[in-house]
């Protein structure tokens, strides 16, 4: 009975999700209707009789039989994969029995599991896939939450799945469609991503086609349209758009005992009233649903009695090809935000995703110098990209036994593989200390080491002791996607930093920025000042900033239902200590208590950097969401959010959060990947995040930190201590002027230090709190690598990853300002990057990338 209640609860969420969100206010419909591509009337996926039926019928509904597969939700993947195996076996049986039966497999992960555990079906499945009775709806390992997953992980999720399909079934079986049947949100950058991946078709099954008049004005989306991103005009994709369980529910939970097709007929009539298309794309399936042997007879029954509308069982590609012949509207819209609180539910998942991208992409880049294989952790990172996994919306037991261990293992394997690669490179460089740069531009900055330290004489001068086991030093000109062996030369510092105290006010300053914390107000920022190029200071705060608070929350894993404030940092006092005072690093420790819960904040300012970094150690209070707020003088309703594949400047709800606000009803938070920015009157403030992805407001911005809400059956328990990282970047001009994305990548992908100690290499991987210093035995290899080396560099772009697909090496390139031309430099060769926010750029053969 409980399972039955959960089933209908899920149906309710899917079908009525429109009443829970408000994302269509920005809908812009182009009145010009465009005619899609022509296709042959002799499609290979239908027999002649079916083709004739399609041709002669005034209207055609393409039924797409499928099963929806969650990796981890109310049960774990170990349990769900057994159910999906049975779904595939049933589909094989039906396909063999009924030649017109079709079945779509929506995620590669589950097909891989079936392939590995049921070798007795290899021949049958391969034959049915190759003749297109059974096909793939999407080539990704999993169905990703595109608003949250790191960009390189999204690319590899698709690439790994495409490779496996091609190797197992042949390249002709790789689909050119995307399938988002249940993903909660679809990023405004998704059309651009799909266009660059040569995927022209997208099915979206979390139906938001109605409107809630109590929420905001919106216009329903039709069942088929061409979607163009409001963030970039470079992407355009044909979308089929309807609720994925509709046809399943109509047929198998029909309300009319005398007419088993009555409810389906009503849904079809409703959909055709919303479109001028002759064709309708209608998936038929539900969660782990075994397709029924009665379906072919039902289709025949319909077609025998209805001469106006034909039902045709179809694969996704055939249905989309027919749909593309129709005059469909061009729509520019943003499909976010939705529900919103899951942007922060279980932040450990989001943090692990970002750190996985860092370690894995760095291993790819430096591995190219050694011809090293790609890390196996990319596969588990792709599994983690599934919307239920990165969103952290499973039952507590599933999170603890399946999801969280997989995230931890992914990061651990990625770190091990990266450390091995870097140690082997460092061991072949004749310098005692080697610094690695994983980003595609040269960097000069302060590095801090803790633990088993190298001799001071091996480091550039000057150095600074940051604590008894810590040392900081400046490095200059570390090559792009490369390394430099250090000498004992003097490193240049233009803007030394310092910390000073004036009674209960503590200030960090370096000539570029200054920040003052007020111990009488919990250690909040009382001043945040930017010094411009004319040495004029400009204050950014309107009142106390970086203000941590708890707010009562009676929501669930998906959405928040806010109550009263449950404690605010600015209304208490704090113990503030200067931990180190410069000249390379200045740092404050702030300790305060909210509702009996101790919170520790570390604020750091380095020399020559305008970035003010915050390390926050915080636990959730029961039935609350913790947030941090930053009120500024930047009076505007606009904000720029990092979409991973480019940025999006858009209007934001600027009203403060108040008791009674429900994120199912009000657009409070919007997802970002690594950064967000508000600029006005030639000054701005970028907030850089590290897995904190729910951002509210513009003039006053808020970040969700951690949540614990357990009253709903779909709640989340997350009371443990969290180490959260974020930073502030004050700047002149706009985010584009400041190129805020470079600072965001540097914050999330720090330089990596290694040093020799006899026959071992010591290596400090940033963010690694389990093994801060790794000691890797390397013996005494020949020092045959140059003192400094660069794999490649980019101008006006970010190289997010470098990977091999067969014999081809590709670069994942992101250009946040596509109005400026971007290039990749490899040795003396320059490669032009297409004028798009995102591109996959073919590179020279791998041999030329090795040493």
Beta strands, then each sheet from edge to edge (+ up, - down):
strand 1: 28-35
strand 2: 59-65
strand 3: 103-105
strand 4: 134-136
strand 5: 177-180
strand 6: 201-204
strand 7: 224-228
strand 8: 236-241
strand 9: 279-284
strand 10: 309-313
strand 11: 327-332
strand 12: 433-437
strand 13: 443-450
strand 14: 463-467
strand 15: 470-478
strand 16: 482-485
strand 17: 498-502
strand 18: 505-509
strand 19: 513-518
strand 20: 524-531
strand 21: 537-539
strand 22: 547-553
strand 23: 562-568
strand 24: 575-581
strand 25: 585-594
strand 26: 597-606
strand 27: 611-619
strand 28: 624-631
strand 29: 638-642
strand 30: 647-651
strand 31: 669-671
strand 32: 675-680
strand 33: 683-689
strand 34: 694-696
strand 35: 700-708
strand 36: 721-732
strand 37: 752-757
strand 38: 760-764
strand 39: 774-777
strand 40: 788-790
strand 41: 793-795
strand 42: 798-805
strand 43: 808-814
strand 44: 822-826
strand 45: 829-833
strand 46: 838-842
sheet 1: 1+ 11- 7- 8+ 6+ 5+
sheet 2: 9+ 2+ 10+
sheet 3: 3+ 4+
sheet 4: 39+ 38- 37+ 12- 16+ 40-
sheet 5: 13+ 15- 14+
sheet 6: 17+ 18- 19+ 20- 21+
sheet 7: 23+ 22- 28+ 35- 34+ 31-
sheet 8: 24+ 25- 26+ 27- 36+ 33- 32+ 29- 30+
sheet 9: 41+ 44- 45+
sheet 10: 42+ 43- 46+
end
